[in-house]
Amino acid sequence: MELWQWTLAPGERYDAQPDGPGFCEMLWVLSGELTLQTDTTRTIGAGDFLVFSSAQVYSYLNLGAEPLHFVRNVIS
């Protein structure tokens, strides 16, 4: 398991490479709003979380006007 604390500035984007089979991530948004793009687009607000398979191409985006702060757990 890996634990990361991330910050994305307004307009910033991070494009990730797929993890191996069986990997997943849990995202917990501390402040701001995280847009997660996979085969669908999901938005996660402050105080919310999402678990998804990271064995796929995905991107984190901050489409808001404020900095985005979130915790990312990578689990295999």
C-alpha positions as CSV (number, residue, x, y, z in Angstrom):
1,M,0.0,0.0,0.0
2,E,1.2,3.5,-0.8
3,L,-0.1,6.7,0.8
4,W,0.3,10.0,-1.0
5,Q,-0.9,13.6,-0.2
6,W,-1.3,15.5,-3.4
7,T,-2.0,19.1,-4.4
8,L,-3.0,20.3,-7.9
9,A,-3.2,24.0,-8.8
10,P,-6.2,25.4,-10.6
11,G,-6.1,24.1,-14.2
12,E,-3.5,21.5,-13.4
13,R,-3.8,17.9,-14.8
14,Y,-1.9,14.7,-14.0
15,D,-2.1,11.8,-16.5
16,A,-1.3,8.4,-15.0
17,Q,-0.2,5.2,-16.5
18,P,-2.2,2.1,-15.6
19,D,-1.1,0.0,-12.6
20,G,-1.0,-3.8,-12.8
21,P,-4.0,-6.1,-12.6
22,G,-5.6,-6.0,-9.1
23,F,-4.5,-2.5,-8.2
24,C,-7.0,0.1,-7.0
25,E,-6.9,3.6,-5.5
26,M,-8.9,5.3,-2.8
27,L,-9.1,9.1,-3.2
28,W,-10.2,11.3,-0.4
29,V,-10.6,15.0,-1.2
30,L,-9.6,17.4,1.6
31,S,-10.4,20.6,-0.2
32,G,-11.3,21.7,-3.6
33,E,-12.9,19.4,-6.2
34,L,-11.2,16.5,-8.0
35,T,-12.2,15.5,-11.5
36,L,-11.2,11.9,-12.3
37,Q,-11.2,10.8,-15.9
38,T,-11.2,7.1,-16.8
39,D,-13.6,5.7,-19.3
40,T,-16.1,8.0,-17.5
41,T,-15.6,11.3,-15.8
42,R,-16.4,11.6,-12.0
43,T,-16.2,14.6,-9.7
44,I,-15.3,14.3,-6.0
45,G,-15.9,17.2,-3.7
46,A,-14.3,18.0,-0.3
47,G,-15.0,15.4,2.3
48,D,-15.9,12.7,-0.2
49,F,-14.0,9.7,-1.4
50,L,-13.9,7.2,-4.3
51,V,-12.4,3.8,-4.8
52,F,-11.6,2.8,-8.4
53,S,-9.5,0.3,-10.3
54,S,-6.2,1.9,-11.3
55,A,-5.4,-0.9,-13.8
56,Q,-6.4,1.5,-16.5
57,V,-5.4,4.9,-18.0
58,Y,-6.7,7.7,-15.8
59,S,-6.2,11.4,-15.1
60,Y,-6.6,13.8,-12.2
61,L,-7.8,17.3,-13.0
62,N,-8.4,20.4,-11.0
63,L,-11.0,22.3,-13.0
64,G,-11.8,24.7,-10.1
65,A,-10.4,28.1,-9.2
66,E,-8.9,27.0,-5.9
67,P,-6.1,24.6,-5.1
68,L,-7.1,20.9,-4.8
69,H,-5.8,18.9,-1.9
70,F,-6.4,15.1,-1.7
71,V,-5.1,11.9,-0.3
72,R,-4.3,9.0,-2.6
73,N,-4.0,5.4,-1.4
74,V,-2.7,2.8,-3.9
75,I,-3.5,-0.7,-2.9
76,S,-2.6,-4.0,-4.6
